[in-house]
Amino acid sequence: MLSQWQTAIQTVERARRQRQKVRQALTRWDKIMTRIAKLLEQTLFRPVWEAISRWELRAMTLIPCGGLHVFPLHLLRSGGDGNAPCLLDVLEVRYAPSLELLKQSAAQKNLAPGTFLGVCNPTGDLPAASSEVETAAKLFRCSKLLKESEATVANVLAEAPFHDVVHLACHGTLNLRNPYNSFLILAPPLAWNTAAATGERDGEPPKLLLSADREGFAIRGEAWALWQMLRDLPEMKARLVVLSACKSGLVAPDRLPDEYASLPAAFIAARTRAVISTLWNVDDVATSKLMSEFYRQWIDLGHSPARALQEAQRWLRALPQYEHYYYWGGFQFTGDSQPPREVG
């Protein structure tokens, strides 16, 4: 069942790249989603729905294990009924890599609110990402943006400890064979760009510099791997890190249990209270719209960040062109969600 789920997502992603048969691919995905949802309802989630009803729960933290990490549990519907409300419609859903890291995130003392670090479009091929981050930055009393060539690993490491909210809008990917080699793609170091421009050949570029092709764009950047984050991330004290990148929240199911084998876990281990991440390749424009609404719900309306994310997901779902969960269902909130407070 897990392999069918992964294959269905890959089919949708391939169809979108080729701009053909997207509707058929989404229909196939829906069928697999329905089968998995019914199985989980029968085996695991019936007591969960009963507890929600009996105790009138308003929030829930899920700690998935095994293959459940790759599935959007917040989209499960009561009784497997496709017309029933899903979890994110009835309560605030959060995730945690482990109970230990959840306790750590809840106990974390953060910086003074209102400081924002935006890391946008390091590879130059995500125009909506720049708009996404710039719009969010205007809502904070103090902000700093690292745009395109400025968005290097070195600059992010230097700035991240001094900001309450860190938002990275970039490419990312999961390495199924070795999750510690999963990475975000940031801008290449300045030294590499200079050497390429002058034709100098003194030494080879670092091994993690890569060049790839995505939907007709040439991507050149530095892969910031999970193992490097665990080694190099300073104590951040951030209230929230947003990993607005493809597959930034995935965990390789066959490498568990390992609570640190994901990008969100790396930031929580670095004393971040919470992380927003994604479970599959996300649409650039849809993500920009969702993130703008998320910050409005959080900052302007005063919701907790976990609830603000879910309100933004429901808002995007209501738009006809983004009704399918492909556009909004892959986002998840990991860590602790404090009561509303002023951040702007």
N, C-alpha and C positions, 0 to 999 in steps of 0.2 A: 504493500500500500504506500509506503514511504517513497519507493522508487517511482511509482505512478504519479505521485504528487509532484516530485521534482521534475519528472519528464513533462508533465502538463505545463508547469511554469516555464520550462525551457522552450516549449513549443510556442507559447504566447510571446516570449521575448524574441524568438526567431521570426515569428510572423510580423511583429512590429518593426523589426529591422528591415525586413523585406517589403513592408507595407502591403501585405496581402494576407487574406484568409484570417484576419485577426478575430472576427466574430466567431468563426468555427473553432478557433483555438480556445477562446474564452468559454464557449459552450462545453467543450471537452473538459476544461478545468472545472467548470461548475458541477459536472457529473461526478468527478472524483471528489470534489469538496463535499458534496452531499453524502457520498458513501462513507468518507472518513468521519464526517460529523455524526452520522447515525451510529457508527461503531463506537465513537467516543462517548456518545450519549448513553449507549447501552452498557458500556463497561466502566466508565469513570465519572461522567458528569451528571448523572441523574441525582446523586446525593448533593452535588453542588447546587443545582437548581432548587432542590428541596430546602437546603440551608438558607439560600437567598430569600425564599418566600417565608420560611418559618421565622427567621431572625430579622427580617427586613434589613438585610445588609446593604450598606451604601458604598462599600469599597472592598476590594479583594486583591491580595498579592498571590500570584501564581509562581511556583518554582518548578518549571517543567523538567522532565528527565527523559533521557533517550531521544527517540525520534520526535517527541512532542515539541522540542525546541524549534523545529522548522515550521510548525503549523500555527496559524494565527488563532489561538484559543479564544481570544476576545470576540471572534466572529461566530462562535458556536451559538446555536439557537436551541431553545427549550424543546425537548422531544425530537430534535432533528427536523422540526417543521420549518420549511423554507420561508413561511410567512410570519413566524413568531419573532419577537424581538431577540436580538443577539446580546451577548454579555455587555458589550459597550453601550447598549441602549438602556440598561437597567442599573448599572453601578460603575464605579470607578475601578478600572482594571489596571493593575501594575504587575510587573514581572521582577524576578530577582534571580541572579545566577546561583545563589545559595543562601541559606539562612545566615551564615556568618557574614557574607558581604552585605546582606540586607541590614543587619544590625549595625555594621560599620557605616553604611550610608545614612542611616537614621540618626546616628550619634554625631555625624560630622558637623563641625562649626564652620559656617561659610563666611566669605568676605561680605563687606557691606554691600547691600543690593544696589543695582543700577549700573554696573559696569559690564560692557558688552564687547566681546572680541569676535569679529566676523572674518572667516576664512573663506573666500569666494573664488570659484572658477579657476583653480590653479593651473588647469591644462588648457584654458582658453576656449573650450568647446561647449560650455554650459552657460549660455547667455542668460537664461532665466534664473540661474543660481546667483548671479550678481545682483539682479533685481531683488531676489528673495532676501539676501543678506542686507542690502542697503536699506530696504524698507524696514526691516527689523531694527536696524541700528538707530533709526530716527526715534524710536520709542524709548530709548534709554538716555539718562542724563549724561552719561560718559561712554563713548564707544571708540573703538579702534578697528580699522579694516585692513586686512592683508589681502590685496587683490592680485590675482593672476601671478605674475612673476615674483611678487612679494610673499606669496603664500608658500614658503618653503618649510621643511621640517624644522630647521634651526630657528626660524622666526616664530613658529608656533610654540616651540618649547620655551623660547625666551619670554613670550607674552602671556601664555596660558595661566600661569600662577597668579596673575594680577587682575583677573576678571571673574565676575560672578556668573556670567553666562558666556559659553564658548560655542559658537555655531560654525560647523565645518560643512560647506556645500561643495562637494567634490565627487570624484569617482571612488568606488571601493569594490572589493571582491573578496569572496571566501575561498580559501584553499581547503578542499575536502580531504586531501591526503595528509596535510599537516596544518591544522588551524592556526598554529603560531606563525605561519607564513601568510595568513590573510592580511590584507593591507588596504589603506587609503592611498590615493594617488595625489601627491602635492606637487608644487612647482619644482623643477630641477634647480639644484644649487647654482648660484650666480657664477661660480668658477667654471662649471660645466658649460654654461651658455657662452661665457667669454671664450673658452677654449674652442668651442665649435665655430664661433664667429671668426676667430683669427686663424683657424686651421692648425692650431698647436696640437701636438700629439704627445705631449709629455705625460705619460701615464694613461691608463684606461679610466673611464668613468666608473664610479662605484657600481658594484654588481646589481644593486637594486634599482638603478636607473633603467627605465624601460621605454619602449616605443611600441605602440599597439594601434589598431584601427578599430573604430567604433562608429557605425552608421555613417561611414564616409569621412569621418574626422580622423586626423592623425593625432594621437595622444602621446605626448612626451612629458614625463614627469618622474618624480622620485617616489618609489613605493615605500610607504611608512608602515612597516610590518608590525603585527601584534607583539612579537617577541621584542622588538625595539621599544615599543610603547611601555611594556612591562619593565624593561631595563632603564629607560631614560626619562619617563614622565616624572616631573617633580611633583611635590605635594601641591595640589591645585586649589583645594578649598572652593571649588566652583559649585554654585547651586545647581547648575544644569549644563550638560554638554549635549548639543544636538549634532548627531552624525547624519546629516542629510546626504546620504550616499547609498549606492546600491548595495544590498545584502550586508549592511553594516551591523546588523543584529544577529546574523545567523551563527549557529554553532554546528560543527561537524558531528552528526549523531553517533558515528561509530568510534569517536575518540573520547566519549564520556565514560565515567564521571571525571570532569576536570573543570572546576568552577571558574578558572581563569582563561579558558579557551574561547574567548569571544572579545570583540572590541569594546562593548559596553563594560564588561568586567574589568578590563584594563584601566578604564577611566575611574570606575568606582574604587578599584584598588589604590588609585592615586588620589583618594579623598574627595572625589566628586560625589555629590549627593544623588544625582539622577542622570540618566542618559536617555535620549530619544534616538531610536535606530530603526532600520528597515529589514524586512525578511526576504525581499526579492528586488530585482531591478525596477526602480521607480521611474515614472514619467517626469521629465524635467519641468514641464509647465504645470502639471497637476501638483507636483511637490511645492513649487513656488507659491501657488495659490493656497495650499493647505497650511504652509508655514506662516504665511501672512495672517491667515485667520487664527492660527494657534496663538501668535503673539498678541493679537487683539483680544482673544478670549482670556489670556493670562494677565496681560498688563492693564488693558482698558477695563475689562469686566471683573477682574479680581478672582478668577477661578484658580484652584490649584493647578500646577502645570499638567498633571496627569488628566484631570478633567478637561482642561483647556484643549489638550490634544484630541480627546474624544469628541468634544464639541466641534472642533475643526473637521474631524473625520465625518461626522454626521452632516455638517454644513456642505462639504464637498460632495458627499453622496447625494445630496438633494439637487445638485446641478445635473441636468440630463446627460451631458456629455461625459460626466465622471461618475455615473451611477454605479458602475461595476466596482467591486471591491479591489480589483487590480490596482486602481488609482489611489485608494486611500487605506485599504485594509492591512497593508504590509507594515505600517508604522506601529511601533510599540514603545511603551514607557517602562524603563527598568530603574529600580531603586525606590527611594522614599519620596513621597509627595507631601510637602508641608502644607499647612493651612494657607489660605490666600494672604498675601501681604504686598505692600507697595514695592515695586521694583523699578519704576520709571523715574 
